[in-house]
Amino acid sequence: MGLPAHAHADEDLPAWSLAAAAGDAIRLPSSWPDRVTREWAWGGSTGKGVRVCVLDSGVELDHPLVGTVQRSVAVTKDADRTTIADDDSGDLCGHGTACAGIIRSLAPECELTSVRVLGAGYTGSAAVLLAGLEWAIEQGFDVINMSLSTTKKQYVDRLHELTDAAYFRRIVLVASAHNMPVESFPWRFAAVLSVGSHESPDPFAVYANPQPPVEFFARGLNVEIAWLGGTTITATGNSFATPHVTGLCALILGKHPELTPFQVKSVLHLTAANVGSGP
Amino acid sequence: MSDLRAAVAAGVLGAEDAYRSLLRATVEVARAIFRAQAASVFLLDEEADELVFEAVAGRGSESLVGQRFPASTGVAGWVLVTRQPLVVDDLARDARFSREAAESTGYVPRSLMAVPLLTEDEVLGVLEVLDRPADEPFTLADMDLLGLFGNQAAIALELLQRARRARAALDGEGELARFAARLDQAPEETRAAGLDLLRALERLIAP
């Protein structure tokens, strides 16, 4: 696989400069209202037509809270190469299933794909994660949920390149912040949408953080999540705040498929519970 | 044997005990702060893909130290692979978890807080806190506190592992290391006499 670091979505666009008369040729329509509300942003949307990828521990097939999973693949690693193949072994620890269930609860008609990068041993896990992310970007998903991170410094540069590549390919990458005193990635990068937890029970409530690197807070306390064996359980963690934002992004893109990650971020900011007069 | 080597050997042997005490103190404080029934630190044995009870406070206590269970599944596996803290309530609803917990520790918790023990480059294990008071709502501030404890426990665990590696490096000189430790702890006069004897021995065997 050889994904260029900075791929352009449309090669016809001027890449490095813009001639005086060329501005009209790339005129972009804007239908944004004077005040962006939740109703404008995602009212009536079910996430239909939006392709969401859950980069995680796999997803349990046929869990009632998850429903149909369009495709499941697993990334594995032997001595020095990674392999990606279709996989029906589900979810070893339950984390990916929990995330998928939350996304589904917000965006019931989005299309879900599971990429398993966690769970098969711990050595080389960062390489597996990178291979999975690279594959997901190549597939051109609309939103990628990453309720995970790596602390391995030697992978930071490549991870940075990949998150930038996703950004320029109009892929919204939503990543969990670490609520621990450790340096981890990719949530610290500006090209991703990073998420921590708030204590409100409203699944649609997002707070914009005036003090990044955590950019948004979403529901992460006492969340009813999908648990292995078709069951549910109550749990707390940033892992659950992240798929709430992923679900919201799917709703927004279902209604406004033309939006770039920068614009999706702006919509989330403008509809945040703590911005302006609120939603 | 030089004074330096004796000092290293004595330090290594003493350090292992000291770091184990530090780890135990950390889980005891975690248990007290969260007013929980129990708290434990598990060390990841990556080769065996197992978690080992390394320190326990409260229910189960020392009888559990050294016990092993699979690392890839369940709540601990979740925390290990995702490197994210997790708090779960109503665990009794998970029949499989309850059965596994009962089999491995004899104690089935109602709620569980777990945090990964991370260094810059690897995950060392998991800190778990079982059954905080049921009538106290859990807050995100508690979650942050758990993360801080995880960081402290990770430092203690890393030091303990380093001491064990150093001890393994001294293996083969185990007799000498033990002798050096004893000498180090002996009363001043005995220690001085012992060192005199060692110097004489050194002159005798010197080429």
Interface residues (C-beta under 8 A of the other chain):
Chain A: S57 L92 C93 G94 H95 L118 G119 G121 Y122 T123 S125 S147 L148 S149 T150 T151 K152 K153 S176 H178 N179 M180 P181 V182 E183 S184 S197 H198 E199 G220 L221 N222 W227 L228 G229 T231 T232 I233 T234 A235 T236 G237 N238 S239
Chain B: L44 E46 D49 S72 T73 G74 G77 W78 L80 V81 T82 R83 Q84 P85 L86 V87 V88 D89 D90 L91 R93 D94 R96 V115 P116 L118 T119 E120 D121 E122 V123 F138 T139 L140 M143 D144 G147 L148 G150 N151
